[in-house]
Amino acid sequence: MKYKKELNAAIEAGKIARDIVLKIYESDFDVEIKDDNSPVTLADKMADKAMREYLGPLFPDYAFLTEESDDDLSRFTTDYVWIIDPVDGTKDFIHRDGEFTVCIALTYKGEVVVGVIVVPVLNEIYYATKGGGAYELFADGSTKKLSVNDKTSNLTATRSRHHLKPADNEYIEKHKDLISNVITYGSTLKAIKIAKGEIELFYRSGPGTKEWDIAAADIIVTEAGGIFIGPDGKKFTYNKADIHNRNGYLIVNRKENIRL
């Protein structure tokens, strides 16, 4: 398998982060507000640091783009970049609803080639490699291939628990001929549910997310047979100068369900 070393390292880094995050999750923790008005906790900071310290020595020529570390732009000097969100769904973490994840992606020349998502509270691990498919990894080492379903009517859409915008609801209302049910999930669990074939669609309008919010989810959905695109209908590229996803994105199970 291509990228086997990187995948195994990313999974191990995710487990390290999971243990750190859960320990803090089960304690009394403080919440800070960053300059962009988003919340951050000790879990975000410690998990970010631990994963960089683990992956860095293993891949000394790879750069990092992570939510909780300074972007020194060294990422533009190498083809390989780790893109990490140590706690995706910090508001879910703060509200203790369990719907937060650890997201690790590796990009090569702007394309995601490895993606790992860990769901700490549920002790679930999902991963994908470019051209290698998407899988759930179980505690005993066994795996199960992920695959989107083939529904093209009566779709179940998901929407954000803590970042819902009026435009997101308007999209669902506009396409009621296609969407018959709506479920709310936090963080990248929305993408995982689509990759597992449990639901079919998620639309996120406008700005508010960055590359680390979507990179791992992108490859997992894509390798499970789904579609992860911007509102222009194009695939995302990564390690850009502007890391914001300014126009939102759409995740669907099949091309027939694309409505832009």
C-alpha positions in Angstrom: 0.0 0.0 0.0 1.3 3.4 -0.9 1.7 5.8 2.0 1.5 2.9 4.5 4.1 4.4 6.8 2.4 7.7 6.8 -1.0 6.2 7.4 0.1 4.1 10.3 1.9 7.1 11.8 -1.2 9.2 11.4 -3.4 6.6 13.1 -0.9 6.4 16.0 -0.9 10.2 16.2 -4.7 10.2 16.3 -4.7 7.7 19.2 -2.2 9.8 21.1 -4.4 12.9 20.6 -7.5 10.8 21.5 -6.1 9.9 24.9 -5.0 13.5 25.7 -8.4 14.9 24.6 -10.4 12.4 26.6 -8.5 13.0 29.8 -9.2 16.7 29.5 -12.8 16.1 28.4 -13.4 14.3 31.6 -12.0 17.1 33.8 -12.9 20.7 34.6 -11.3 22.7 31.8 -11.2 26.4 30.9 -12.3 27.9 27.6 -10.4 30.7 25.9 -11.6 32.8 23.0 -9.1 33.3 20.1 -8.7 36.4 18.0 -11.1 35.0 15.4 -13.7 34.7 18.1 -13.6 30.8 18.1 -13.1 28.9 21.3 -10.1 26.9 22.2 -9.2 24.6 25.2 -6.2 22.9 26.6 -7.2 19.8 24.7 -6.8 21.6 21.4 -3.4 22.9 22.3 -2.0 19.7 23.9 -3.2 17.4 21.2 -1.9 19.6 18.5 1.6 19.8 20.2 1.7 16.0 20.8 0.9 15.1 17.2 3.4 17.5 15.8 6.1 16.1 18.2 5.2 12.6 17.2 5.0 13.0 13.4 7.8 15.6 13.1 10.8 13.3 13.8 9.3 10.5 11.7 8.9 12.7 8.7 11.5 15.5 9.1 11.0 16.8 5.5 7.2 17.2 5.9 5.7 20.5 7.0 2.7 21.2 9.2 -0.5 23.3 8.9 -2.4 22.9 12.1 -5.1 24.9 13.8 -3.3 25.6 17.0 0.3 26.2 15.8 1.8 29.3 14.1 1.8 29.1 10.3 5.4 30.0 9.5 4.9 29.4 5.8 7.6 26.7 5.7 4.9 24.5 4.3 5.5 26.2 0.9 9.0 24.7 0.8 8.0 21.0 0.7 5.6 18.8 -1.3 4.3 17.0 1.7 2.2 18.8 4.4 0.4 17.4 7.4 -2.9 19.3 7.9 -4.3 18.8 11.4 -7.3 19.8 13.4 -6.6 18.4 16.9 -10.2 18.9 18.0 -12.7 19.4 15.2 -15.9 20.5 16.9 -14.5 22.4 19.9 -18.0 23.6 20.7 -19.1 20.0 20.8 -16.2 19.3 23.1 -17.2 22.3 25.3 -20.9 21.2 25.4 -19.8 17.7 26.1 -22.1 16.2 23.5 -19.4 13.7 22.4 -19.6 14.8 18.7 -16.0 16.0 18.2 -13.2 14.4 16.3 -9.4 14.5 15.7 -8.6 15.1 12.0 -5.2 14.3 10.4 -4.5 14.6 6.7 -1.4 14.4 4.6 -1.2 16.4 1.3 1.1 16.0 -1.6 1.4 18.9 -3.9 -2.0 20.2 -2.8 -3.9 16.9 -2.9 -4.9 14.9 0.1 -3.3 11.4 0.0 -3.9 10.2 3.6 -6.8 11.0 5.9 -7.5 9.8 9.4 -10.5 10.8 11.6 -10.7 9.6 15.2 -13.9 9.9 17.3 -12.6 9.9 20.9 -15.8 9.4 22.8 -16.9 6.5 20.6 -13.4 5.1 20.2 -13.8 5.0 16.5 -11.2 5.4 13.8 -11.7 6.0 10.1 -9.0 6.3 7.4 -8.4 6.6 3.7 -5.5 6.7 1.3 -5.5 7.9 -2.3 -6.7 5.1 -4.5 -6.8 2.7 -1.6 -10.3 3.1 -0.4 -11.8 4.2 2.9 -12.1 2.1 6.0 -13.2 1.9 9.6 -10.5 0.4 11.9 -11.6 -1.6 14.9 -9.8 -2.1 18.2 -8.8 -5.7 17.3 -7.1 -4.5 14.1 -9.8 -5.6 11.7 -11.3 -3.2 9.2 -14.5 -2.6 7.3 -14.6 -0.9 3.9 -16.7 2.3 3.8 -19.1 2.9 0.9 -21.7 5.6 0.3 -25.2 4.4 -0.6 -26.8 4.7 -4.0 -29.9 6.7 -3.0 -31.1 9.4 -5.4 -34.4 10.2 -3.8 -35.8 10.7 -0.3 -32.4 11.7 0.9 -31.4 12.3 4.5 -29.4 15.5 4.9 -27.4 16.5 7.9 -26.8 20.0 9.3 -24.4 21.5 11.8 -25.2 21.4 15.5 -23.3 24.6 16.5 -22.6 26.4 13.2 -25.9 26.3 11.5 -26.6 29.3 9.2 -29.9 30.5 7.6 -28.5 29.7 4.2 -27.9 26.1 5.2 -31.6 25.7 6.1 -32.6 27.6 2.9 -30.7 25.1 0.8 -32.5 22.2 2.4 -35.9 23.9 2.0 -35.1 24.7 -1.6 -34.4 21.1 -2.4 -37.3 19.4 -0.5 -38.0 17.4 -3.7 -34.8 15.6 -3.1 -34.4 15.8 0.7 -37.1 14.2 2.9 -35.3 14.0 6.3 -32.8 16.1 8.2 -30.5 15.0 11.1 -28.2 17.1 13.1 -24.5 16.1 13.8 -21.4 17.9 15.0 -17.9 18.1 13.4 -16.7 15.8 10.7 -19.2 13.1 11.9 -21.4 14.5 9.1 -18.9 13.4 6.5 -18.3 10.1 8.2 -22.1 9.3 8.2 -22.2 10.0 4.5 -19.0 7.8 3.8 -20.6 5.0 5.8 -23.8 5.1 3.7 -26.0 6.1 6.6 -27.1 9.5 5.2 -26.6 11.2 1.8 -26.0 15.0 1.9 -24.4 17.9 3.8 -24.3 21.5 2.6 -22.2 24.1 4.4 -22.7 27.7 3.2 -20.2 30.5 3.1 -17.1 31.1 5.2 -16.3 29.7 8.6 -14.2 26.6 7.9 -10.5 26.2 6.9 -8.4 23.5 5.3 -7.9 21.5 8.5 -11.7 21.3 8.9 -12.2 19.4 5.6 -9.0 17.8 4.4 -9.3 14.4 6.2 -13.1 14.3 5.6 -12.5 15.0 1.9 -10.4 11.9 1.1 -12.5 9.6 3.3 -15.7 10.6 1.6 -14.1 10.5 -1.9 -12.5 7.1 -1.4 -15.9 5.8 -0.1 -17.3 6.8 -3.5 -18.9 10.1 -2.5 -18.3 13.6 -3.8 -16.8 16.5 -1.8 -16.8 19.8 -3.8 -17.0 23.5 -3.5 -20.1 25.5 -4.6 -18.3 26.0 -8.0 -18.5 22.2 -8.5 -14.7 21.8 -8.3 -12.6 19.6 -6.0 -10.6 21.3 -3.3 -6.9 21.9 -3.4 -4.8 22.3 -0.2 -1.8 24.0 1.2 -2.9 27.3 -0.3 -1.9 30.8 0.7 -5.5 31.4 1.8 -6.5 28.5 3.9 -10.1 29.7 4.3 -13.0 27.8 2.6 -14.7 31.1 1.8 -17.7 29.7 -0.1 -18.6 26.6 1.8 -18.9 23.1 0.4 -21.2 20.3 -0.5 -20.9 16.6 0.3 -23.2 14.1 -1.5 -23.3 10.3 -2.0 -23.8 10.4 -5.8 -23.3 12.9 -8.6 -27.0 12.7 -9.4 -27.7 14.5 -6.1 -25.5 17.5 -6.7 -27.5 20.7 -6.5 -25.4 23.9 -6.6 
